[in-house]
Amino acid sequence: KCRKKLGLIVVDYLELFHGCYNEKEHYIRFSDAIKKFKKLVNELKVPVVLLCELARDVEYNSDNRPVLKNISWKFDIDKADKIVFLYRDSYYNPNSKIPNVMELITAKNKNGKPGVIEFHSDYSLK
């Protein structure tokens, strides 16, 4: 139990949450983990962000922007309320005309519309 109210829970690299399993077991455990985190959201009244990696096949997308099929581990996408990707053109194109622009791509939004938000950042700071 936490005595202070949490503002946000972030789980980095969800694939490590249950260890390595074969694809069928992983699908079941991954979907089960999402259910448990959704229960946590309801109990604690706090947003939870689950981070996972993309499959390398994102590089074969015509514009390199990630889409739902690029999520590395398959799970029941219907369980997720929102799925968001980050995309930076300069990562794939060193001569990008928009080197300081990152896109926040909402690919799935249970309570709203999917869409893209662009924001600017100074990537020279390391």
KENU-146452 format. One line per 4 residues: for each residue x, y, z of N, C-alpha, C, O, CB. Coordinates in nm, 2 decimals, decimal comma, m for minus. Each point is the difference from the previous one (the first is absolute). Last residue first. Glycine has a CB too. Example, Ala and Ser with C-alpha at 12.3 -4.5 7.8 and 13.67 -1.06 7.14 Angstrom:
// KENU-146452
1,28/m0,22/0,71/0,09/0,11/0,00/m0,08/0,11/0,08/0,05/0,11/0,01/0,07/m0,17/m0,23 ~ m0,09/m0,51/0,21/m0,09/0,12/0,00/0,09/0,12/0,00/0,10/0,00/0,07/m0,29/m0,12/0,05
***
This chain:
// KENU-146452
2,18/1,58/m2,50/0,02/m0,15/0,02/0,02/m0,03/0,15/0,01/m0,11/0,03/0,08/0,08/m0,26 ~ m0,27/0,42/m0,16/0,03/m0,02/0,14/0,00/m0,15/0,03/m0,09/m0,07/m0,03/m0,02/0,29/0,09 ~ m0,01/m0,06/m0,49/0,15/0,01/0,02/0,04/m0,01/0,14/0,11/m0,03/0,03/m0,11/0,18/m0,22 ~ m0,46/m0,15/0,01/0,07/m0,13/0,01/0,15/0,01/0,01/0,07/m0,10/0,02/m0,26/0,00/m0,14
m0,27/0,40/0,21/0,14/0,02/m0,04/0,08/m0,13/0,03/0,03/m0,03/0,12/m0,05/0,28/m0,06 ~ m0,52/m0,17/m0,21/0,09/m0,02/0,11/0,14/0,03/m0,05/0,03/m0,01/m0,12/m0,18/m0,16/0,23 ~ m0,43/0,19/m0,24/0,14/0,03/m0,03/0,08/m0,02/0,13/m0,04/0,02/0,11/m0,03/0,14/m0,29 ~ m0,41/m0,39/m0,02/0,06/0,09/0,10/0,14/0,01/m0,04/0,07/m0,08/m0,06/m0,23/0,02/0,24
m0,36/m0,13/m0,37/0,14/0,02/m0,03/0,05/0,10/0,12/m0,06/0,09/0,04/0,04/m0,12/m0,29 ~ m0,39/m0,35/0,19/0,04/0,13/0,05/0,14/0,01/m0,02/0,08/m0,08/0,03/m0,26/0,08/0,15 ~ m0,25/m0,32/m0,38/0,14/0,03/0,02/0,02/0,14/0,05/m0,07/0,09/m0,04/0,12/m0,25/m0,15 ~ m0,47/m0,26/0,21/0,05/0,12/m0,07/0,15/0,02/0,03/0,06/m0,09/0,06/m0,28/0,19/m0,04
m0,30/m0,38/0,10/0,14/m0,01/m0,02/0,05/0,13/m0,07/m0,08/0,07/m0,06/0,06/m0,33/0,05 ~ m0,41/0,28/0,34/0,05/m0,03/m0,14/0,15/m0,02/0,00/0,07/0,05/0,08/m0,26/0,09/m0,17 ~ m0,12/m0,26/0,53/0,02/0,11/m0,09/0,05/m0,04/m0,14/m0,01/m0,11/m0,03/0,06/0,25/0,23 ~ m0,09/m0,43/0,19/m0,09/0,11/0,04/0,02/0,12/m0,08/m0,03/0,11/0,05/0,03/m0,20/0,18
0,25/m0,31/m0,31/m0,13/m0,05/0,04/m0,10/0,11/0,03/m0,12/m0,01/m0,03/0,23/m0,19/0,12 ~ 0,33/0,18/m0,40/m0,04/0,08/0,11/m0,15/m0,04/0,03/m0,09/0,04/m0,07/0,24/0,15/0,00 ~ 0,34/m0,31/m0,24/m0,13/m0,05/0,05/m0,04/0,09/0,12/0,08/0,03/0,08/m0,03/m0,27/m0,16 ~ 0,32/0,36/m0,18/m0,05/m0,10/m0,09/m0,13/m0,06/0,04/m0,08/m0,04/m0,08/0,32/m0,01/0,02
0,06/0,51/0,14/m0,10/m0,07/0,07/m0,06/m0,10/m0,10/m0,09/0,04/m0,08/0,04/0,15/0,25 ~ 0,53/0,08/m0,16/m0,10/m0,06/m0,08/m0,09/m0,08/0,08/0,04/m0,10/0,06/0,11/0,09/m0,26 ~ 0,23/0,42/0,22/m0,07/m0,09/0,09/m0,12/m0,05/m0,07/m0,10/0,07/m0,03/0,18/0,06/0,24 ~ 0,40/0,09/m0,40/m0,14/m0,02/m0,01/m0,05/m0,09/0,11/0,06/m0,11/0,03/m0,05/0,14/m0,27
0,42/0,34/0,16/m0,04/m0,14/0,04/m0,15/m0,01/m0,01/m0,07/0,10/0,03/0,27/m0,13/0,12 ~ 0,23/0,38/m0,34/m0,14/m0,03/0,02/m0,02/m0,15/0,04/0,05/m0,09/m0,07/m0,11/0,27/m0,10 ~ 0,46/0,08/0,03/m0,03/0,02/0,14/m0,15/m0,03/0,03/m0,05/0,04/0,10/0,23/0,13/m0,09 ~ 0,03/m0,20/m0,46/0,08/m0,08/0,10/m0,04/0,01/0,14/0,03/m0,08/0,08/0,15/0,12/m0,24
m0,36/0,03/m0,34/m0,07/0,03/0,13/0,08/m0,07/0,11/m0,06/m0,08/0,07/m0,17/0,11/m0,18 ~ 0,35/m0,08/m0,34/m0,04/0,14/m0,01/m0,06/0,05/0,14/m0,02/0,12/0,02/m0,01/m0,14/m0,27 ~ 0,40/m0,40/0,17/m0,14/0,04/0,02/m0,02/0,15/m0,01/0,08/0,07/0,05/m0,11/m0,28/0,09 ~ 0,42/m0,12/m0,20/m0,02/0,13/m0,06/m0,14/0,05/0,01/m0,05/0,07/m0,09/0,24/m0,12/m0,07
m0,06/m0,37/0,34/0,09/0,09/0,06/m0,01/0,14/m0,06/0,03/0,10/0,06/0,12/m0,29/m0,03 ~ m0,51/m0,21/0,03/0,05/0,08/m0,11/0,10/0,11/0,06/m0,05/0,10/0,05/m0,16/m0,14/m0,19 ~ 0,00/m0,28/0,43/0,01/m0,08/m0,13/0,06/0,08/m0,11/0,07/m0,06/m0,09/m0,27/m0,07/0,16 ~ 0,13/0,34/0,35/0,06/m0,13/0,03/0,03/m0,08/m0,12/0,10/m0,07/m0,01/m0,22/0,08/0,23
m0,11/0,41/m0,25/0,14/0,01/0,00/0,07/m0,13/0,05/0,12/m0,02/m0,03/m0,14/0,26/0,07 ~ m0,46/m0,19/m0,02/0,05/m0,02/m0,14/0,15/0,00/m0,01/0,06/m0,07/m0,07/m0,27/0,18/m0,01 ~ m0,10/m0,26/0,49/0,09/0,11/m0,03/0,06/m0,02/m0,14/0,07/m0,10/m0,01/m0,02/0,14/0,26 ~ m0,47/m0,23/0,12/0,07/m0,01/m0,13/0,08/0,13/m0,02/m0,05/0,11/0,02/m0,13/m0,26/m0,12
m0,14/m0,17/0,49/0,08/0,12/m0,03/0,08/m0,02/m0,13/0,04/m0,11/m0,03/m0,02/0,16/0,28 ~ m0,52/m0,26/m0,04/0,14/m0,02/m0,05/0,07/0,13/m0,01/m0,07/0,11/m0,01/0,00/m0,31/m0,12 ~ m0,39/m0,05/0,39/0,07/0,12/m0,05/0,14/m0,04/m0,04/0,07/m0,07/0,07/m0,21/0,23/0,08 ~ m0,38/m0,36/0,01/0,13/m0,04/m0,04/0,06/0,12/m0,08/m0,05/0,05/m0,09/m0,01/m0,29/0,07
m0,37/0,12/0,40/0,07/0,09/m0,09/0,14/m0,06/m0,04/0,07/m0,05/0,09/m0,19/0,26/0,01 ~ m0,19/m0,46/0,15/m0,09/0,12/m0,02/0,06/0,09/m0,10/m0,07/0,06/m0,08/m0,01/m0,08/0,31 ~ 0,15/m0,53/m0,19/0,06/0,13/0,02/m0,10/0,11/m0,03/m0,07/0,00/m0,10/0,30/m0,10/0,04 ~ m0,34/m0,36/m0,01/0,01/0,02/0,14/0,06/0,14/0,03/m0,02/0,06/0,11/0,05/m0,30/m0,08
m0,08/0,06/m0,48/m0,12/0,05/0,06/0,00/0,03/0,15/m0,07/0,08/0,05/m0,05/m0,21/m0,23 ~ 0,47/m0,08/m0,07/0,01/0,14/m0,01/m0,13/0,07/0,06/0,00/0,11/0,04/0,15/m0,13/m0,24 ~ 0,10/m0,45/0,29/m0,13/0,04/m0,03/m0,01/0,15/0,01/m0,02/0,06/0,10/m0,08/m0,28/m0,01 ~ 0,57/0,01/m0,21/m0,09/m0,01/0,11/m0,14/0,04/m0,05/m0,01/0,05/m0,11/0,19/m0,01/0,28
0,38/m0,13/m0,34/m0,14/0,01/m0,03/m0,09/m0,02/0,12/0,04/m0,09/0,09/0,01/0,00/m0,32 ~ 0,45/0,30/0,16/m0,07/m0,12/0,06/m0,14/0,02/m0,02/m0,06/0,10/0,03/0,23/m0,13/0,14 ~ 0,10/0,36/m0,37/0,08/m0,12/0,00/m0,07/m0,12/0,05/0,01/m0,11/m0,06/0,19/0,26/0,08 ~ m0,42/0,27/m0,28/0,02/m0,03/0,14/0,07/m0,14/0,01/m0,05/m0,09/m0,06/m0,15/0,23/0,14
0,04/0,07/m0,49/0,14/0,00/0,03/0,03/m0,02/0,15/0,12/m0,01/0,04/m0,09/0,16/m0,23 ~ m0,47/m0,11/m0,02/0,06/m0,13/m0,04/0,15/m0,01/0,04/0,05/m0,11/0,00/m0,22/0,09/m0,18 ~ m0,09/0,43/0,23/m0,03/m0,10/0,10/0,06/m0,13/m0,03/0,05/m0,07/0,09/m0,26/0,18/m0,06 ~ 0,47/0,30/m0,22/m0,14/m0,03/0,00/m0,03/m0,12/0,09/0,10/m0,06/0,05/m0,13/0,15/m0,29
0,45/0,31/0,11/m0,05/m0,12/0,06/m0,15/m0,01/m0,01/m0,07/0,10/0,01/0,26/m0,10/0,14 ~ 0,15/0,25/m0,50/m0,08/0,03/0,11/m0,06/m0,13/0,06/m0,05/m0,08/m0,08/m0,01/0,31/m0,01 ~ 0,34/m0,18/m0,32/0,06/m0,03/0,13/m0,08/0,03/0,12/0,05/m0,02/0,12/0,16/0,05/m0,23 ~ m0,33/m0,01/m0,37/0,05/0,12/0,06/0,07/m0,01/0,13/0,03/0,09/0,07/m0,21/0,03/m0,19
0,02/m0,51/m0,13/0,04/0,10/m0,10/0,05/0,13/0,05/0,09/0,05/m0,06/m0,26/m0,16/m0,08 ~ 0,24/m0,34/0,41/m0,12/0,08/m0,03/0,04/0,11/m0,09/0,11/0,05/0,01/m0,21/m0,10/0,22 ~ 0,41/m0,26/m0,04/m0,05/m0,03/m0,13/m0,13/0,07/m0,03/m0,05/m0,01/m0,11/0,16/m0,21/0,13 ~ 0,12/0,25/0,40/0,09/0,06/m0,10/m0,05/m0,03/m0,14/0,05/0,06/m0,09/0,14/m0,08/0,25
m0,40/m0,17/0,22/m0,04/0,14/m0,02/0,09/0,06/m0,10/m0,05/0,10/m0,07/m0,03/m0,09/0,31 ~ 0,15/m0,46/m0,08/m0,07/0,02/m0,12/m0,05/0,14/m0,02/m0,05/0,04/m0,11/m0,01/m0,28/0,11 ~ 0,28/0,06/0,40/0,08/0,07/m0,10/m0,07/0,02/m0,13/0,05/0,08/m0,08/0,15/m0,19/0,19 ~ m0,47/0,11/0,35/0,07/m0,10/m0,08/0,08/0,08/m0,11/m0,03/0,11/m0,03/m0,15/m0,29/0,07
0,06/0,41/0,44/m0,05/m0,03/m0,14/0,08/m0,11/m0,06/0,12/m0,01/0,02/m0,21/0,25/m0,04 ~ 0,01/m0,16/0,57/0,08/0,03/m0,12/m0,08/m0,03/m0,13/m0,10/m0,07/0,01/0,31/0,02/0,12 ~ m0,41/0,24/0,36/0,05/m0,13/m0,06/0,07/0,04/m0,13/m0,01/0,11/m0,06/m0,18/m0,25/0,16 ~ m0,06/0,36/0,39/0,09/0,02/m0,12/0,04/m0,14/m0,05/0,03/m0,09/0,08/0,06/0,31/0,01
m0,50/0,02/0,22/0,07/m0,13/m0,03/0,08/0,02/m0,12/m0,05/0,02/m0,11/m0,12/m0,16/0,23 ~ m0,10/0,46/0,26/0,06/0,00/m0,13/0,09/m0,13/m0,01/0,09/m0,02/0,08/m0,09/0,28/m0,10 ~ m0,44/m0,06/0,34/0,12/m0,09/m0,01/0,04/0,00/m0,15/m0,08/m0,01/m0,09/0,00/m0,13/0,28 ~ m0,23/0,48/0,18/0,03/m0,06/m0,13/0,12/m0,09/0,01/0,10/0,03/0,07/m0,20/0,18/m0,18
m0,25/m0,15/0,52/0,12/0,06/m0,05/0,03/m0,05/m0,14/m0,02/m0,12/m0,02/0,12/0,15/0,25 ~ m0,42/m0,17/0,14/m0,04/0,13/m0,07/0,12/0,08/m0,05/0,01/0,12/0,02/m0,21/m0,11/0,13 ~ 0,17/m0,46/0,09/0,08/0,12/0,05/m0,04/0,13/m0,07/0,04/0,11/0,05/0,15/m0,27/m0,01 ~ m0,42/m0,25/m0,15/0,02/0,00/0,15/0,06/0,13/0,05/m0,04/0,06/0,09/0,05/m0,31/m0,10
m0,06/0,17/m0,46/m0,13/0,02/0,06/0,01/0,01/0,15/m0,07/0,08/0,07/m0,03/m0,20/m0,26 ~ 0,49/0,02/m0,06/m0,05/0,13/m0,04/m0,13/0,03/0,08/m0,01/0,11/0,05/0,12/m0,13/m0,28 ~ 0,06/m0,41/0,26/0,07/0,09/0,09/m0,04/0,14/m0,03/m0,01/0,08/0,09/0,20/m0,24/m0,09 ~ m0,37/m0,17/m0,27/m0,06/m0,01/0,13/0,07/0,10/0,09/m0,06/0,06/0,09/0,00/m0,31/m0,13
0,25/0,20/m0,38/m0,13/0,07/m0,01/m0,07/0,00/0,14/m0,07/0,10/0,04/0,05/m0,16/m0,29 ~ 0,41/m0,20/0,21/0,03/0,15/0,01/m0,13/0,08/m0,02/m0,01/0,11/0,07/0,24/m0,16/m0,17 ~ m0,27/m0,41/0,06/0,03/0,03/0,13/0,04/0,15/0,02/m0,04/0,06/0,10/0,12/m0,29/m0,07 ~ m0,18/0,06/m0,46/m0,12/0,00/0,08/0,03/0,04/0,14/m0,07/0,08/0,06/m0,02/m0,26/m0,20
0,46/0,12/m0,15/m0,08/0,13/m0,03/m0,13/0,00/0,08/m0,03/0,11/0,05/0,13/m0,11/m0,28 ~ 0,16/m0,39/0,27/0,07/0,12/0,06/m0,08/0,13/m0,03/m0,01/0,08/0,09/0,23/m0,20/m0,11 ~ m0,36/m0,27/m0,20/m0,04/m0,01/0,14/0,06/0,12/0,08/m0,06/0,06/0,09/0,05/m0,31/m0,11 ~ 0,13/0,19/m0,43/m0,14/0,05/0,01/m0,05/0,00/0,15/m0,07/0,09/0,04/0,02/m0,18/m0,27
0,47/m0,09/0,14/0,01/0,14/m0,03/m0,14/0,06/0,01/m0,02/0,11/0,06/0,21/m0,14/m0,21 ~ m0,14/m0,43/0,20/0,05/0,07/0,12/0,00/0,15/m0,02/m0,02/0,08/0,09/0,16/m0,28/m0,04 ~ m0,28/m0,08/m0,41/m0,09/m0,02/0,11/0,05/0,09/0,12/m0,08/0,07/0,06/0,02/m0,30/m0,14 ~ 0,34/0,21/m0,30/m0,13/0,07/m0,03/m0,09/m0,01/0,12/m0,06/0,11/0,03/0,08/m0,17/m0,28
0,37/m0,19/0,28/0,03/0,15/0,02/m0,13/0,08/m0,03/m0,03/0,09/0,07/0,27/m0,13/m0,13 ~ m0,24/m0,43/m0,01/0,00/0,03/0,14/0,01/0,15/0,02/m0,06/0,06/0,09/0,16/m0,28/m0,03 ~ m0,07/0,07/m0,50/m0,13/m0,02/0,05/m0,01/0,04/0,15/m0,09/0,07/0,04/0,05/m0,25/m0,21 ~ 0,47/0,19/m0,04/m0,09/0,11/m0,05/m0,14/m0,02/0,05/m0,06/0,10/0,04/0,19/m0,09/m0,24
0,26/m0,19/0,51/m0,03/m0,02/m0,15/m0,11/0,10/m0,03/m0,06/0,06/0,08/0,14/m0,31/m0,08 ~ 0,22/0,42/0,38/m0,08/m0,12/m0,02/m0,02/m0,02/m0,15/0,04/0,08/m0,08/m0,16/m0,04/0,30 ~ 0,40/0,28/0,19/0,00/m0,05/m0,14/m0,09/m0,13/0,00/0,02/m0,09/0,08/0,21/0,19/m0,14 ~ m0,30/0,31/0,43/0,11/m0,09/m0,05/m0,03/m0,05/m0,14/m0,09/0,05/m0,07/0,13/m0,11/0,31
m0,32/0,38/0,01/m0,02/m0,14/0,03/0,11/m0,09/m0,05/m0,02/m0,12/0,00/m0,22/0,17/m0,01 ~ 0,28/0,43/m0,03/m0,09/m0,01/0,12/m0,02/m0,15/0,04/0,00/m0,03/0,12/m0,11/0,24/m0,19 ~ 0,36/0,00/m0,32/0,07/m0,06/0,11/m0,09/m0,03/0,12/0,05/m0,07/0,10/0,16/0,18/m0,18 ~ m0,37/0,12/m0,31/0,04/m0,14/m0,04/0,07/m0,07/0,11/m0,01/m0,13/0,01/0,02/0,20/m0,24
m0,14/0,40/0,25/m0,10/m0,10/0,05/0,04/m0,14/m0,03/m0,04/m0,09/0,07/m0,13/0,26/m0,10 ~ 0,42/0,30/0,05/0,03/m0,13/m0,06/m0,09/m0,11/0,05/0,05/m0,09/0,07/0,18/0,17/m0,10 ~ m0,27/0,33/0,32/0,08/0,00/m0,12/0,04/m0,14/m0,04/0,04/m0,08/0,09/0,05/0,30/m0,02 ~ m0,49/0,05/0,21/0,07/m0,13/0,00/0,08/0,00/m0,13/m0,06/m0,01/m0,11/m0,13/m0,11/0,24
m0,06/0,51/0,20/0,06/m0,03/m0,13/0,07/m0,13/0,02/0,09/m0,02/0,08/m0,07/0,26/m0,15 ~ m0,42/0,09/0,33/0,09/m0,12/0,01/0,04/m0,03/m0,14/m0,07/m0,01/m0,10/m0,05/m0,09/0,30 ~ m0,08/0,56/0,08/0,02/m0,08/m0,12/0,09/m0,12/0,03/0,09/0,01/0,08/m0,12/0,20/m0,22 ~ m0,13/0,08/0,49/m0,05/0,08/m0,12/0,00/m0,08/m0,13/m0,07/0,02/m0,09/0,15/0,19/0,21
m0,13/m0,34/0,44/0,08/m0,01/m0,12/m0,06/0,09/m0,11/m0,12/0,00/m0,01/0,20/m0,23/0,08 ~ m0,12/0,29/0,48/m0,08/m0,03/m0,12/0,10/0,00/m0,12/0,08/0,09/m0,02/m0,29/0,01/0,11 ~ 0,35/m0,25/0,41/m0,02/0,12/m0,08/m0,07/m0,04/m0,13/0,02/m0,11/m0,05/0,19/0,23/0,15 ~ m0,10/m0,45/0,21/m0,07/0,10/0,08/m0,02/0,13/m0,08/m0,10/0,07/0,04/0,20/m0,17/0,16
m0,07/m0,44/m0,35/0,07/0,13/m0,01/m0,08/0,10/0,08/m0,12/0,01/m0,02/0,22/m0,07/m0,21 ~ m0,05/m0,51/0,23/m0,08/0,12/0,00/0,09/0,12/0,00/0,10/0,01/0,06/m0,29/m0,13/0,06
***
